[in-house]
Amino acid sequence: MRLAVLNLKGGTGKTTSAVFLASGLQADGPTLLVDADPQGSALSWSEAAGGFEFPVVALPVRDLHRRLPQLARGYRHLVIDTPPGDAGIVRSALLAADLALLPIPPSLMDLDRLMPTLELLSEVEPLNPVRVLVLLTRVRRNTRSARAAREALAELGMPVMETEIPLREAYAAAFGLPVEKLHEYEHATRELLGVEVRR
């Protein structure tokens, strides 16, 4: 699986999702996490944690799709953590991926700011038709916001994963620590692997 985790808006849970999903996918086979964000959060997290069970490389470049085939040799899974606001890098990540995952908190502001990401996906589709899935993140339990977000995304024709990532202290405090428990990302990993098998 070549998974690009993307959303041109910041603060949606991209790096957390990329790290936890890479950890989940590692259990299925050798996995490489590519930190394509110039801020280098995934790489910093790995260094602060004393390393993960999988390698992390920094590659915040706009020709990612040209460099990755050689870099990814020998890995079963590739996860790309992309930056907010840098359409050039995100576009290149999409050209290298077969699955695009959009983490989105279920807030009106996040849904409203989704259009530039959708436009980029449409632009890349003729060159590399990736499968697109939305992952709802930072979901508050027992609120209507997640249901409303699902309905709004369905109207846009966006497939939303069954798994939801709740607003949980374990995720907020995870930066710099080894990933010891996947929590809801275990279900998300299984769901993604099921999607890959059905392709």
Beta strands, then each sheet from edge to edge (+ up, - down):
strand 1: 2-5
strand 2: 31-35
strand 3: 56-58
strand 4: 77-81
strand 5: 99-104
strand 6: 131-139
strand 7: 160-166
sheet 1: 3+ 2+ 4+ 1+ 5+ 6+ 7+
end
